[in-house]
């Protein structure tokens, strides 16, 4: 990244796409019987970041995700 932050709407769209891709990857890993803990943790973090962007008056960094699934 160039250090310039994305506009909030673009960031929300990007996060939603990343969440969808992670969900698909997790399903494939489960079907293959492989470990998906790292992907699930990343998914939780992306969801928390998205929630932080969408809730007014709350920054994405004010409530760090715990990693619980």
TAVEN-V410670 format. One record per residue. RES is the residue in one small letter. SS is DSSP state (@ for helix, = for strand, . for the rest). PHI is phi as a letter, one per 20 degrees, with the letter a starting at -180 (NA if undefined). Layout:
BEGIN
[[RES | SS | PHI] [RES | SS | PHI]]
END
This chain:
BEGIN
[[x | . | NA] [x | . | e] [x | . | n] [x | . | e] [x | . | f] [x | . | f] [x | . | f] [x | @ | g] [x | @ | f] [x | @ | f] [x | @ | f] [x | @ | f] [x | @ | f] [x | @ | f] [x | @ | f] [x | @ | f] [x | @ | f] [x | @ | f] [x | @ | f] [x | @ | f] [x | @ | f] [x | @ | f] [x | @ | g] [x | @ | f] [x | @ | f] [x | @ | f] [x | @ | f] [x | @ | f] [x | @ | f] [x | @ | f] [x | @ | f] [x | . | e] [x | . | m] [x | . | e] [x | . | f] [x | . | c] [x | @ | f] [x | @ | f] [x | @ | f] [x | @ | f] [x | @ | f] [x | @ | f] [x | @ | f] [x | @ | f] [x | @ | f] [x | @ | f] [x | @ | f] [x | @ | f] [x | @ | f] [x | @ | f] [x | @ | g] [x | @ | f] [x | @ | f] [x | @ | e] [x | . | e] [x | . | f] [x | . | m] [x | . | c] [x | . | e] [x | . | f] [x | . | e] [x | . | f] [x | . | c] [x | . | f] [x | . | f] [x | . | e] [x | . | n] [x | . | f] [x | . | d]]
END
